[in-house]
Amino acid sequence: MINFLIRFGAVSGVVLGLSIGAPGAVEAFTGEITATSVVLGFGTAFGVPAVLAYALAGTRDSTFDRVAFVWCALGTALFAGVAYTLNLALVFLDLTARQELLAGTTGIAFKVTGFAFIGGAALFGIALYRDGRLGRLPALGFTLLLPAFAFLAPQEDTLAINALHVLVCVVFCWLSFHTWRTTTTGERAVHPTVLSRSERRRG
């Protein structure tokens, strides 16, 4: 079952990455259009399975790593809801209605969600970097680029933001590649220190 979850999460990470990067690349030439908003809105559903797979394949069994995973998973789930709303609801409202809505409780909830996601992504990226099995460069990209992506999500699209979308796509696909490899190269899905403790208990 663990290998299935890891592989499903690895595929989910690729789907998520493409749902972020492809719209960013297209919108650099077309501007924001309905098709790209739909892809981005639905693609965020694959975030939690991807984070779970990265945790299983590339983090340690420590208190820090557990807290980082829980925070990132919950922040990702909340941020997926915000991204869905932004891309499949608010984008179709006129500017005045959008500003009025975001000036109230909805805007506060979006900001809280953004900070939750930023904190969780940063901690989880550090956990991935410390472990190193999924590659320290993509882990560093996760740590730095995901918070920037969340911070800039409500802003109007620019070429820099479109480029950030593409870079985030690269990070997810890169991490997913290494995650999938842990199930095909004989590497342990669970960190060796965890297995050694389990083996000691059985012995």
Helices and strands as residue ranges (DSSP letters): H 2-30, H 34-43, G 44-46, H 47-58, H 63-88, G 90-92, H 95-102, H 105-131, H 136-152, H 159-181, H 192-202
